[in-house]
Amino acid sequence: MTVTLLGGRPIRNPQIWLRQAGRENVLYNPSTESVHLLNNTALAIWELCDGETNPQEMINAIVQVSSLPREVVAEDVDRILTEFGEARLVSWREEGA
């Protein structure tokens, strides 16, 4: 099952550092010493991982500002949230919590 079909809202791991220099966006996880480079779409999704916004709302927001097809955005959001979860960059808050 895809993350966009799961209930819940992703929330950023508070230990993760975001560093921006010029056109580069980098997340650093000090507990794993891993570095993650973000493109603009991944950065937008990262910023929406506030514990209040669910994946469907993320898709809606990105479609509005980008004019990209919904199917493309849904695939990107699903893939990126899955990668964020696997890298322990985000955790999931239950809907209504």
Biopython code that builds the backbone (N, CA, C, O; Angstrom):
import numpy as np
from Bio.PDB.StructureBuilder import StructureBuilder

atoms = [
    (1, "MET", "N", (0.847, -1.180, 0.000)),
    (1, "MET", "CA", (0.000, 0.000, 0.000)),
    (1, "MET", "C", (0.892, 1.241, 0.000)),
    (1, "MET", "O", (1.932, 1.266, 0.658)),
    (2, "THR", "N", (0.488, 2.244, -0.723)),
    (2, "THR", "CA", (1.281, 3.460, -0.807)),
    (2, "THR", "C", (1.032, 4.349, 0.401)),
    (2, "THR", "O", (-0.012, 4.264, 1.049)),
    (3, "VAL", "N", (2.007, 5.201, 0.693)),
    (3, "VAL", "CA", (1.858, 6.084, 1.856)),
    (3, "VAL", "C", (0.723, 7.069, 1.668)),
    (3, "VAL", "O", (0.126, 7.513, 2.649)),
    (4, "THR", "N", (0.409, 7.423, 0.428)),
    (4, "THR", "CA", (-0.666, 8.384, 0.217)),
    (4, "THR", "C", (-2.029, 7.772, 0.531)),
    (4, "THR", "O", (-3.004, 8.495, 0.734)),
    (5, "LEU", "N", (-2.099, 6.438, 0.572)),
    (5, "LEU", "CA", (-3.356, 5.783, 0.923)),
    (5, "LEU", "C", (-3.444, 5.463, 2.408)),
    (5, "LEU", "O", (-4.522, 5.160, 2.919)),
    (6, "LEU", "N", (-2.313, 5.530, 3.098)),
    (6, "LEU", "CA", (-2.305, 5.291, 4.534)),
    (6, "LEU", "C", (-2.866, 6.498, 5.261)),
    (6, "LEU", "O", (-2.778, 7.623, 4.768)),
    (7, "GLY", "N", (-3.440, 6.269, 6.428)),
    (7, "GLY", "CA", (-3.874, 7.397, 7.240)),
    (7, "GLY", "C", (-2.670, 8.007, 7.945)),
    (7, "GLY", "O", (-1.653, 7.341, 8.138)),
    (8, "GLY", "N", (-2.783, 9.231, 8.314)),
    (8, "GLY", "CA", (-1.728, 9.860, 9.081)),
    (8, "GLY", "C", (-1.118, 11.051, 8.385)),
    (8, "GLY", "O", (-1.366, 11.329, 7.212)),
    (9, "ARG", "N", (-0.309, 11.738, 9.161)),
    (9, "ARG", "CA", (0.354, 12.955, 8.678)),
    (9, "ARG", "C", (1.830, 12.864, 9.028)),
    (9, "ARG", "O", (2.176, 12.636, 10.187)),
    (10, "PRO", "N", (2.707, 13.039, 8.042)),
    (10, "PRO", "CA", (4.136, 12.955, 8.330)),
    (10, "PRO", "C", (4.620, 14.194, 9.086)),
    (10, "PRO", "O", (4.164, 15.313, 8.851)),
    (11, "ILE", "N", (5.551, 13.951, 9.994)),
    (11, "ILE", "CA", (6.140, 15.046, 10.762)),
    (11, "ILE", "C", (7.663, 14.890, 10.727)),
    (11, "ILE", "O", (8.197, 13.795, 10.902)),
    (12, "ARG", "N", (8.335, 16.003, 10.499)),
    (12, "ARG", "CA", (9.795, 15.995, 10.406)),
    (12, "ARG", "C", (10.431, 15.530, 11.713)),
    (12, "ARG", "O", (9.966, 15.870, 12.800)),
    (13, "ASN", "N", (11.491, 14.755, 11.591)),
    (13, "ASN", "CA", (12.300, 14.368, 12.739)),
    (13, "ASN", "C", (13.000, 15.637, 13.222)),
    (13, "ASN", "O", (13.735, 16.252, 12.449)),
    (14, "PRO", "N", (12.796, 16.045, 14.466)),
    (14, "PRO", "CA", (13.373, 17.306, 14.940)),
    (14, "PRO", "C", (14.903, 17.303, 15.011)),
    (14, "PRO", "O", (15.511, 18.364, 15.157)),
    (15, "GLN", "N", (15.529, 16.135, 14.913)),
    (15, "GLN", "CA", (16.987, 16.065, 14.957)),
    (15, "GLN", "C", (17.628, 16.344, 13.595)),
    (15, "GLN", "O", (18.843, 16.518, 13.504)),
    (16, "ILE", "N", (16.816, 16.384, 12.544)),
    (16, "ILE", "CA", (17.350, 16.561, 11.193)),
    (16, "ILE", "C", (17.651, 18.031, 10.951)),
    (16, "ILE", "O", (16.864, 18.910, 11.304)),
    (17, "TRP", "N", (18.797, 18.280, 10.347)),
    (17, "TRP", "CA", (19.209, 19.643, 10.019)),
    (17, "TRP", "C", (18.979, 19.886, 8.545)),
    (17, "TRP", "O", (19.341, 19.055, 7.712)),
    (18, "LEU", "N", (18.381, 21.011, 8.216)),
    (18, "LEU", "CA", (18.246, 21.458, 6.822)),
    (18, "LEU", "C", (19.247, 22.575, 6.602)),
    (18, "LEU", "O", (19.267, 23.561, 7.339)),
    (19, "ARG", "N", (20.069, 22.417, 5.594)),
    (19, "ARG", "CA", (21.025, 23.455, 5.214)),
    (19, "ARG", "C", (20.784, 23.808, 3.755)),
    (19, "ARG", "O", (20.678, 22.933, 2.895)),
    (20, "GLN", "N", (20.699, 25.098, 3.496)),
    (20, "GLN", "CA", (20.489, 25.574, 2.139)),
    (20, "GLN", "C", (21.626, 26.530, 1.781)),
    (20, "GLN", "O", (21.930, 27.469, 2.516)),
    (21, "ALA", "N", (22.241, 26.263, 0.637)),
    (21, "ALA", "CA", (23.314, 27.108, 0.138)),
    (21, "ALA", "C", (23.129, 27.241, -1.365)),
    (21, "ALA", "O", (23.275, 26.275, -2.114)),
    (22, "GLY", "N", (22.808, 28.441, -1.784)),
    (22, "GLY", "CA", (22.548, 28.643, -3.204)),
    (22, "GLY", "C", (21.352, 27.827, -3.639)),
    (22, "GLY", "O", (20.251, 27.990, -3.114)),
    (23, "ARG", "N", (21.570, 26.956, -4.589)),
    (23, "ARG", "CA", (20.475, 26.120, -5.100)),
    (23, "ARG", "C", (20.478, 24.722, -4.485)),
    (23, "ARG", "O", (19.700, 23.864, -4.903)),
    (24, "GLU", "N", (21.338, 24.484, -3.504)),
    (24, "GLU", "CA", (21.425, 23.171, -2.877)),
    (24, "GLU", "C", (20.636, 23.135, -1.580)),
    (24, "GLU", "O", (20.696, 24.056, -0.765)),
    (25, "ASN", "N", (19.903, 22.057, -1.412)),
    (25, "ASN", "CA", (19.126, 21.807, -0.203)),
    (25, "ASN", "C", (19.587, 20.458, 0.340)),
    (25, "ASN", "O", (19.500, 19.441, -0.348)),
    (26, "VAL", "N", (20.072, 20.457, 1.566)),
    (26, "VAL", "CA", (20.656, 19.248, 2.137)),
    (26, "VAL", "C", (20.038, 18.974, 3.501)),
    (26, "VAL", "O", (19.923, 19.869, 4.338)),
    (27, "LEU", "N", (19.639, 17.712, 3.711)),
    (27, "LEU", "CA", (19.216, 17.264, 5.029)),
    (27, "LEU", "C", (20.337, 16.417, 5.604)),
    (27, "LEU", "O", (20.932, 15.597, 4.905)),
    (28, "TYR", "N", (20.619, 16.621, 6.880)),
    (28, "TYR", "CA", (21.642, 15.834, 7.564)),
    (28, "TYR", "C", (21.020, 15.186, 8.792)),
    (28, "TYR", "O", (20.394, 15.854, 9.614)),
    (29, "ASN", "N", (21.202, 13.881, 8.901)),
    (29, "ASN", "CA", (20.707, 13.137, 10.048)),
    (29, "ASN", "C", (21.907, 12.791, 10.929)),
    (29, "ASN", "O", (22.669, 11.886, 10.589)),
    (30, "PRO", "N", (22.094, 13.488, 12.052)),
    (30, "PRO", "CA", (23.260, 13.238, 12.891)),
    (30, "PRO", "C", (23.277, 11.848, 13.524)),
    (30, "PRO", "O", (24.352, 11.330, 13.825)),
    (31, "SER", "N", (22.117, 11.235, 13.734)),
    (31, "SER", "CA", (22.108, 9.911, 14.370)),
    (31, "SER", "C", (22.609, 8.826, 13.421)),
    (31, "SER", "O", (23.155, 7.819, 13.870)),
    (32, "THR", "N", (22.428, 9.022, 12.113)),
    (32, "THR", "CA", (22.920, 8.046, 11.140)),
    (32, "THR", "C", (24.093, 8.598, 10.327)),
    (32, "THR", "O", (24.699, 7.887, 9.525)),
    (33, "GLU", "N", (24.399, 9.869, 10.547)),
    (33, "GLU", "CA", (25.438, 10.570, 9.794)),
    (33, "GLU", "C", (25.193, 10.506, 8.286)),
    (33, "GLU", "O", (26.135, 10.430, 7.497)),
    (34, "SER", "N", (23.924, 10.538, 7.901)),
    (34, "SER", "CA", (23.583, 10.470, 6.481)),
    (34, "SER", "C", (23.193, 11.853, 5.959)),
    (34, "SER", "O", (22.656, 12.690, 6.684)),
    (35, "VAL", "N", (23.482, 12.058, 4.685)),
    (35, "VAL", "CA", (23.202, 13.310, 3.994)),
    (35, "VAL", "C", (22.230, 13.008, 2.865)),
    (35, "VAL", "O", (22.373, 12.012, 2.156)),
    (36, "HIS", "N", (21.243, 13.876, 2.707)),
    (36, "HIS", "CA", (20.223, 13.696, 1.675)),
    (36, "HIS", "C", (20.077, 14.996, 0.900)),
    (36, "HIS", "O", (19.734, 16.033, 1.469)),
    (37, "LEU", "N", (20.339, 14.934, -0.398)),
    (37, "LEU", "CA", (20.167, 16.102, -1.261)),
    (37, "LEU", "C", (18.726, 16.148, -1.731)),
    (37, "LEU", "O", (18.171, 15.133, -2.150)),
    (38, "LEU", "N", (18.117, 17.332, -1.661)),
    (38, "LEU", "CA", (16.714, 17.484, -2.052)),
    (38, "LEU", "C", (16.594, 18.358, -3.290)),
    (38, "LEU", "O", (17.223, 19.412, -3.390)),
    (39, "ASN", "N", (15.771, 17.899, -4.234)),
    (39, "ASN", "CA", (15.405, 18.787, -5.337)),
    (39, "ASN", "C", (14.267, 19.677, -4.846)),
    (39, "ASN", "O", (13.848, 19.563, -3.694)),
    (40, "ASN", "N", (13.770, 20.547, -5.695)),
    (40, "ASN", "CA", (12.730, 21.500, -5.265)),
    (40, "ASN", "C", (11.446, 20.806, -4.821)),
    (40, "ASN", "O", (10.804, 21.241, -3.865)),
    (41, "THR", "N", (11.070, 19.732, -5.509)),
    (41, "THR", "CA", (9.855, 19.002, -5.129)),
    (41, "THR", "C", (10.032, 18.366, -3.754)),
    (41, "THR", "O", (9.151, 18.467, -2.900)),
    (42, "ALA", "N", (11.164, 17.716, -3.543)),
    (42, "ALA", "CA", (11.417, 17.076, -2.245)),
    (42, "ALA", "C", (11.478, 18.112, -1.128)),
    (42, "ALA", "O", (11.013, 17.855, -0.017)),
    (43, "LEU", "N", (12.050, 19.284, -1.418)),
    (43, "LEU", "CA", (12.094, 20.352, -0.416)),
    (43, "LEU", "C", (10.685, 20.818, -0.062)),
    (43, "LEU", "O", (10.377, 21.026, 1.112)),
    (44, "ALA", "N", (9.828, 20.982, -1.068)),
    (44, "ALA", "CA", (8.441, 21.393, -0.805)),
    (44, "ALA", "C", (7.727, 20.358, 0.055)),
    (44, "ALA", "O", (6.995, 20.709, 0.980)),
    (45, "ILE", "N", (7.940, 19.092, -0.249)),
    (45, "ILE", "CA", (7.316, 18.023, 0.540)),
    (45, "ILE", "C", (7.879, 18.031, 1.961)),
    (45, "ILE", "O", (7.126, 17.872, 2.922)),
    (46, "TRP", "N", (9.191, 18.213, 2.105)),
    (46, "TRP", "CA", (9.816, 18.292, 3.430)),
    (46, "TRP", "C", (9.160, 19.394, 4.261)),
    (46, "TRP", "O", (8.827, 19.191, 5.428)),
    (47, "GLU", "N", (8.983, 20.548, 3.650)),
    (47, "GLU", "CA", (8.389, 21.678, 4.373)),
    (47, "GLU", "C", (6.945, 21.408, 4.766)),
    (47, "GLU", "O", (6.464, 21.950, 5.761)),
    (48, "LEU", "N", (6.243, 20.572, 3.994)),
    (48, "LEU", "CA", (4.857, 20.226, 4.307)),
    (48, "LEU", "C", (4.748, 19.113, 5.353)),
    (48, "LEU", "O", (3.646, 18.804, 5.808)),
    (49, "CYS", "N", (5.859, 18.516, 5.736)),
    (49, "CYS", "CA", (5.860, 17.470, 6.766)),
    (49, "CYS", "C", (5.831, 18.138, 8.142)),
    (49, "CYS", "O", (6.801, 18.096, 8.898)),
    (50, "ASP", "N", (4.702, 18.746, 8.433)),
    (50, "ASP", "CA", (4.555, 19.536, 9.652)),
    (50, "ASP", "C", (3.704, 18.848, 10.712)),
    (50, "ASP", "O", (3.443, 19.420, 11.770)),
    (51, "GLY", "N", (3.274, 17.623, 10.430)),
    (51, "GLY", "CA", (2.409, 16.908, 11.361)),
    (51, "GLY", "C", (0.961, 17.324, 11.267)),
    (51, "GLY", "O", (0.106, 16.751, 11.942)),
    (52, "GLU", "N", (0.673, 18.311, 10.442)),
    (52, "GLU", "CA", (-0.691, 18.812, 10.260)),
    (52, "GLU", "C", (-1.237, 18.503, 8.867)),
    (52, "GLU", "O", (-2.450, 18.443, 8.667)),
    (53, "THR", "N", (-0.335, 18.308, 7.910)),
    (53, "THR", "CA", (-0.713, 18.140, 6.509)),
    (53, "THR", "C", (-0.613, 16.676, 6.120)),
    (53, "THR", "O", (0.435, 16.055, 6.302)),
    (54, "ASN", "N", (-1.703, 16.113, 5.581)),
    (54, "ASN", "CA", (-1.647, 14.722, 5.149)),
    (54, "ASN", "C", (-1.190, 14.646, 3.687)),
    (54, "ASN", "O", (-1.175, 15.666, 2.998)),
    (55, "PRO", "N", (-0.819, 13.461, 3.208)),
    (55, "PRO", "CA", (-0.301, 13.349, 1.846)),
    (55, "PRO", "C", (-1.252, 13.869, 0.767)),
    (55, "PRO", "O", (-0.799, 14.465, -0.210)),
    (56, "GLN", "N", (-2.535, 13.660, 0.923)),
    (56, "GLN", "CA", (-3.482, 14.164, -0.086)),
    (56, "GLN", "C", (-3.470, 15.687, -0.141)),
    (56, "GLN", "O", (-3.553, 16.273, -1.221)),
    (57, "GLU", "N", (-3.369, 16.325, 1.015)),
    (57, "GLU", "CA", (-3.278, 17.787, 1.051)),
    (57, "GLU", "C", (-1.973, 18.269, 0.421)),
    (57, "GLU", "O", (-1.940, 19.311, -0.232)),
    (58, "MET", "N", (-0.896, 17.502, 0.621)),
    (58, "MET", "CA", (0.377, 17.836, -0.021)),
    (58, "MET", "C", (0.238, 17.795, -1.541)),
    (58, "MET", "O", (0.682, 18.699, -2.249)),
    (59, "ILE", "N", (-0.385, 16.736, -2.017)),
    (59, "ILE", "CA", (-0.593, 16.596, -3.462)),
    (59, "ILE", "C", (-1.393, 17.779, -3.990)),
    (59, "ILE", "O", (-1.023, 18.379, -4.998)),
    (60, "ASN", "N", (-2.483, 18.115, -3.318)),
    (60, "ASN", "CA", (-3.327, 19.238, -3.756)),
    (60, "ASN", "C", (-2.532, 20.541, -3.816)),
    (60, "ASN", "O", (-2.648, 21.299, -4.778)),
    (61, "ALA", "N", (-1.725, 20.798, -2.787)),
    (61, "ALA", "CA", (-0.955, 22.047, -2.733)),
    (61, "ALA", "C", (0.070, 22.106, -3.863)),
    (61, "ALA", "O", (0.217, 23.142, -4.512)),
    (62, "ILE", "N", (0.772, 21.014, -4.100)),
    (62, "ILE", "CA", (1.803, 21.005, -5.131)),
    (62, "ILE", "C", (1.193, 21.102, -6.519)),
    (62, "ILE", "O", (1.750, 21.767, -7.393)),
    (63, "VAL", "N", (0.062, 20.451, -6.735)),
    (63, "VAL", "CA", (-0.627, 20.564, -8.030)),
    (63, "VAL", "C", (-1.021, 22.017, -8.282)),
    (63, "VAL", "O", (-0.868, 22.517, -9.396)),
    (64, "GLN", "N", (-1.523, 22.690, -7.260)),
    (64, "GLN", "CA", (-1.937, 24.087, -7.409)),
    (64, "GLN", "C", (-0.793, 25.003, -7.801)),
    (64, "GLN", "O", (-0.948, 25.844, -8.686)),
    (65, "VAL", "N", (0.357, 24.851, -7.152)),
    (65, "VAL", "CA", (1.461, 25.773, -7.426)),
    (65, "VAL", "C", (2.302, 25.378, -8.632)),
    (65, "VAL", "O", (2.973, 26.224, -9.223)),
    (66, "SER", "N", (2.272, 24.104, -8.999)),
    (66, "SER", "CA", (3.142, 23.649, -10.085)),
    (66, "SER", "C", (2.424, 23.451, -11.412)),
    (66, "SER", "O", (3.061, 23.483, -12.465)),
    (67, "SER", "N", (1.117, 23.247, -11.383)),
    (67, "SER", "CA", (0.321, 22.916, -12.570)),
    (67, "SER", "C", (0.747, 21.591, -13.202)),
    (67, "SER", "O", (0.432, 21.334, -14.364)),
    (68, "LEU", "N", (1.459, 20.750, -12.450)),
    (68, "LEU", "CA", (1.821, 19.421, -12.938)),
    (68, "LEU", "C", (0.606, 18.508, -12.850)),
    (68, "LEU", "O", (-0.291, 18.752, -12.042)),
    (69, "PRO", "N", (0.562, 17.458, -13.671)),
    (69, "PRO", "CA", (-0.558, 16.510, -13.582)),
    (69, "PRO", "C", (-0.622, 15.851, -12.202)),
    (69, "PRO", "O", (0.405, 15.517, -11.610)),
    (70, "ARG", "N", (-1.824, 15.676, -11.711)),
    (70, "ARG", "CA", (-2.038, 15.096, -10.382)),
    (70, "ARG", "C", (-1.358, 13.736, -10.233)),
    (70, "ARG", "O", (-0.793, 13.440, -9.180)),
    (71, "GLU", "N", (-1.408, 12.910, -11.277)),
    (71, "GLU", "CA", (-0.813, 11.573, -11.203)),
    (71, "GLU", "C", (0.700, 11.653, -10.979)),
    (71, "GLU", "O", (1.262, 10.867, -10.217)),
    (72, "VAL", "N", (1.348, 12.601, -11.642)),
    (72, "VAL", "CA", (2.789, 12.782, -11.498)),
    (72, "VAL", "C", (3.126, 13.235, -10.088)),
    (72, "VAL", "O", (4.047, 12.708, -9.465)),
    (73, "VAL", "N", (2.387, 14.200, -9.591)),
    (73, "VAL", "CA", (2.625, 14.721, -8.243)),
    (73, "VAL", "C", (2.369, 13.629, -7.201)),
    (73, "VAL", "O", (3.138, 13.488, -6.251)),
    (74, "ALA", "N", (1.294, 12.858, -7.374)),
    (74, "ALA", "CA", (0.976, 11.786, -6.426)),
    (74, "ALA", "C", (2.107, 10.762, -6.367)),
    (74, "ALA", "O", (2.465, 10.296, -5.286)),
    (75, "GLU", "N", (2.675, 10.409, -7.526)),
    (75, "GLU", "CA", (3.799, 9.474, -7.548)),
    (75, "GLU", "C", (5.010, 10.059, -6.832)),
    (75, "GLU", "O", (5.681, 9.363, -6.070)),
    (76, "ASP", "N", (5.289, 11.335, -7.075)),
    (76, "ASP", "CA", (6.430, 11.996, -6.419)),
    (76, "ASP", "C", (6.243, 12.044, -4.910)),
    (76, "ASP", "O", (7.161, 11.710, -4.161)),
    (77, "VAL", "N", (5.068, 12.456, -4.457)),
    (77, "VAL", "CA", (4.803, 12.558, -3.019)),
    (77, "VAL", "C", (4.931, 11.179, -2.376)),
    (77, "VAL", "O", (5.549, 11.043, -1.320)),
    (78, "ASP", "N", (4.359, 10.172, -2.997)),
    (78, "ASP", "CA", (4.429, 8.819, -2.455)),
    (78, "ASP", "C", (5.877, 8.338, -2.363)),
    (78, "ASP", "O", (6.300, 7.823, -1.328)),
    (79, "ARG", "N", (6.624, 8.505, -3.435)),
    (79, "ARG", "CA", (8.020, 8.056, -3.473)),
    (79, "ARG", "C", (8.874, 8.796, -2.448)),
    (79, "ARG", "O", (9.651, 8.183, -1.715)),
    (80, "ILE", "N", (8.723, 10.114, -2.404)),
    (80, "ILE", "CA", (9.550, 10.914, -1.503)),
    (80, "ILE", "C", (9.196, 10.651, -0.038)),
    (80, "ILE", "O", (10.095, 10.532, 0.795)),
    (81, "LEU", "N", (7.919, 10.559, 0.291)),
    (81, "LEU", "CA", (7.546, 10.257, 1.677)),
    (81, "LEU", "C", (8.023, 8.870, 2.084)),
    (81, "LEU", "O", (8.423, 8.664, 3.229)),
    (82, "THR", "N", (7.985, 7.920, 1.157)),
    (82, "THR", "CA", (8.501, 6.581, 1.448)),
    (82, "THR", "C", (9.997, 6.651, 1.739)),
    (82, "THR", "O", (10.475, 6.047, 2.699)),
    (83, "GLU", "N", (10.738, 7.392, 0.906)),
    (83, "GLU", "CA", (12.177, 7.551, 1.120)),
    (83, "GLU", "C", (12.459, 8.266, 2.439)),
    (83, "GLU", "O", (13.360, 7.865, 3.176)),
    (84, "PHE", "N", (11.701, 9.319, 2.744)),
    (84, "PHE", "CA", (11.874, 10.029, 4.013)),
    (84, "PHE", "C", (11.647, 9.077, 5.192)),
    (84, "PHE", "O", (12.405, 9.092, 6.162)),
    (85, "GLY", "N", (10.614, 8.260, 5.103)),
    (85, "GLY", "CA", (10.319, 7.318, 6.182)),
    (85, "GLY", "C", (11.409, 6.276, 6.352)),
    (85, "GLY", "O", (11.828, 5.983, 7.472)),
    (86, "GLU", "N", (11.870, 5.711, 5.230)),
    (86, "GLU", "CA", (12.923, 4.699, 5.297)),
    (86, "GLU", "C", (14.223, 5.269, 5.864)),
    (86, "GLU", "O", (14.975, 4.558, 6.530)),
    (87, "ALA", "N", (14.487, 6.546, 5.604)),
    (87, "ALA", "CA", (15.702, 7.202, 6.100)),
    (87, "ALA", "C", (15.514, 7.772, 7.507)),
    (87, "ALA", "O", (16.425, 8.396, 8.049)),
    (88, "ARG", "N", (14.348, 7.561, 8.092)),
    (88, "ARG", "CA", (14.014, 8.069, 9.432)),
    (88, "ARG", "C", (14.077, 9.593, 9.508)),
    (88, "ARG", "O", (14.439, 10.163, 10.537)),
    (89, "LEU", "N", (13.722, 10.231, 8.415)),
    (89, "LEU", "CA", (13.669, 11.691, 8.393)),
    (89, "LEU", "C", (12.320, 12.198, 8.890)),
    (89, "LEU", "O", (12.212, 13.323, 9.377)),
    (90, "VAL", "N", (11.290, 11.356, 8.763)),
    (90, "VAL", "CA", (9.943, 11.696, 9.234)),
    (90, "VAL", "C", (9.374, 10.518, 10.011)),
    (90, "VAL", "O", (9.816, 9.379, 9.864)),
    (91, "SER", "N", (8.388, 10.821, 10.834)),
    (91, "SER", "CA", (7.570, 9.804, 11.478)),
    (91, "SER", "C", (6.117, 10.141, 11.124)),
    (91, "SER", "O", (5.846, 11.165, 10.497)),
    (92, "TRP", "N", (5.215, 9.293, 11.519)),
    (92, "TRP", "CA", (3.815, 9.491, 11.138)),
    (92, "TRP", "C", (2.946, 9.708, 12.356)),
    (92, "TRP", "O", (3.002, 8.953, 13.327)),
    (93, "ARG", "N", (2.142, 10.753, 12.288)),
    (93, "ARG", "CA", (1.187, 11.093, 13.338)),
    (93, "ARG", "C", (-0.185, 10.602, 12.851)),
    (93, "ARG", "O", (-0.563, 10.840, 11.704)),
    (94, "GLU", "N", (-0.908, 9.932, 13.713)),
    (94, "GLU", "CA", (-2.234, 9.437, 13.366)),
    (94, "GLU", "C", (-3.184, 10.588, 13.050)),
    (94, "GLU", "O", (-3.090, 11.658, 13.650)),
    (95, "GLU", "N", (-4.091, 10.367, 12.114)),
    (95, "GLU", "CA", (-5.120, 11.373, 11.824)),
    (95, "GLU", "C", (-5.937, 11.606, 13.089)),
    (95, "GLU", "O", (-6.292, 10.655, 13.785)),
    (96, "GLY", "N", (-6.229, 12.842, 13.380)),
    (96, "GLY", "CA", (-7.036, 13.192, 14.538)),
    (96, "GLY", "C", (-6.249, 13.247, 15.846)),
    (96, "GLY", "O", (-6.810, 13.554, 16.898)),
    (97, "ALA", "N", (-4.945, 12.948, 15.779)),
    (97, "ALA", "CA", (-4.137, 12.965, 17.020)),
    (97, "ALA", "C", (-3.626, 14.366, 17.291)),
    (97, "ALA", "O", (-2.931, 14.588, 18.283)),
]
sb = StructureBuilder()
sb.init_structure("model")
sb.init_model(0)
sb.init_chain("A")
sb.init_seg("    ")
for serial, (resi, resn, name, xyz) in enumerate(atoms, 1):
    if name == "N":
        sb.init_residue(resn, " ", resi, " ")
    sb.init_atom(name, np.array(xyz, "f"), 0.0, 1.0, " ", f" {name:<3s}", serial, name[0])
structure = sb.get_structure()
